[in-house]
Amino acid sequence: MKPHTLSAFDRDLEAIRLSVLTMGGQVETAILDASRALETRDQDLAAQVVEGDKRIDKAEEEINAQVVRLLALRQPQADDLRSAVAVMKMTGDMERLGDYAKNMAKRVPVLVAAPMIEGAAGALRRQARLVGQMLKDMLDAFARGDAALARDVISRDIEVDDMTNALFREFITHMMEDPRNITPCLHYVFIAKNIERMGDLVTHGAEHVIFASEGKPTEAREKGHSTATIEAPKE
């Protein structure tokens, strides 16, 4: 009877892993599509991202239900219990990533109607691509139980922070140069901050991978300079 129970548990856990990876792929697509819609001013693509967030929300609900069922029926111990708990935390973070991508997409119609800030949307897309690659690697680390790759993902978050700081300075400059730039630049500031937050959420996911693999919390990580310390450019 025992081998059958272990086999059933392994099948259940593998099904959950596949669900997490599928959800992660949906979130990665949402981030990249939202940033592409922003750069190309594609309102149809932006609308698709907003609508697609419902699938991400549903995926989180289904994965949580799978994990609860696993905990109730299989009563996992030690490593397997950590993996189950890590999954629930990761899916919560990924659902928030989807929300940030949706919020980015929702700003596209407003920015289409506003004065164009040369290079702003392209810079934000590059920032989003970095986060998207971090997410992809975090999911790979989760699939393989690769703590080293998860730590590499964490180390890259400082680049996202530094990009946010540079963008804030650029947007402040545009606002000082022409009051008509204030409205679009404020939207870009919010988007940049949201992408920075996406990087933090992906980092949290990588920390969950390490905890599931090693059974201990990760060490404190280095962060970029806070945007709260940014000063307006001097004339």
Stockholm file with secondary structure:
# STOCKHOLM 1.0

chainA/1-235         MKPHTLSAFDRDLEAIRLSVLTMGGQVETAILDASRALETRDQDLAAQVVEGDKRIDKAEEEINAQVVRLLALRQPQADDLRSAVAVMKMTGDMERLGDYAKNMAKRVPVLVAAPMIEGAAGALRRQARLVGQMLKDMLDAFARGDAALARDVISRDIEVDDMTNALFREFITHMMEDPRNITPCLHYVFIAKNIERMGDLVTHGAEHVIFASEGKPTEAREKGHSTATIEAPKE
#=GR chainA/1-235 SS CHHHHHHHHHHHHHHHHHHHHHHHHHHHHHHHHHHHHHHHTCHHHHHHHHHHHHHHHHHHHHHHHHHHHHHHHHCCCHHHHHHHHHHHHHHHHHHHHHHHHHHHHHTHHHHHTSCCCTTHHHHHHHHHHHHHHHHHHHHHHHHHTCHHHHHHHHHHHHHHHHHHHHHHHHHHHHHHHCGGGHHHHHHHHHHHHHHHHHHHHHHHHHHHHHHHHHSSCCCCCCCCCCGGGCCCCCC
#=GC SS_cons         CHHHHHHHHHHHHHHHHHHHHHHHHHHHHHHHHHHHHHHHTCHHHHHHHHHHHHHHHHHHHHHHHHHHHHHHHHCCCHHHHHHHHHHHHHHHHHHHHHHHHHHHHHTHHHHHTSCCCTTHHHHHHHHHHHHHHHHHHHHHHHHHTCHHHHHHHHHHHHHHHHHHHHHHHHHHHHHHHCGGGHHHHHHHHHHHHHHHHHHHHHHHHHHHHHHHHHSSCCCCCCCCCCGGGCCCCCC
//
